Amino acid sequence: MARTVETRAEEVERLTGRIALLLEETAHQGLLALRLLMQARELALEAVDEDETLRRILNTLEERLASLEREGRERLRQARRLLREVSPER
């Protein structure tokens, strides 16, 4: 059963909308992670002279957030590559 051009256009529009929503949510989560990272840095600076354990915990948090940021960027690059591979225009 062949799909009509109109049906395909509707499917593309629906998928494009879902992708846009996911990208918006991802951007929001990235912004939240950045804010948390900034708060962790501020706390780490305040804790320098006060508590070595707290400072280590905050440094670990910062390292984990940076790692998650790198992972998110890599996933986005992979998604872009995949889109280029399956794009009918290319």
URHUZI-V687160 format. One record per pair of residues at least 12 apart in sequence whose C-alpha atoms are under 8 Angstrom apart, sorted by sequence separation. I is the first residue (numbers start at 1). J is the second residue. D is the distance in whole Angstrom. If there is no record, write none. Layout:
i:I j:J d:D
i:I j:J d:D
This chain:
i:43 j:55 d:8
i:44 j:58 d:6
i:43 j:58 d:7
i:44 j:59 d:7
i:41 j:58 d:7
i:40 j:58 d:6
i:41 j:59 d:8
i:40 j:59 d:8
i:40 j:61 d:7
i:41 j:62 d:7
i:40 j:62 d:7
i:37 j:61 d:8
i:37 j:62 d:6
i:37 j:65 d:7
i:33 j:65 d:7
i:30 j:69 d:8
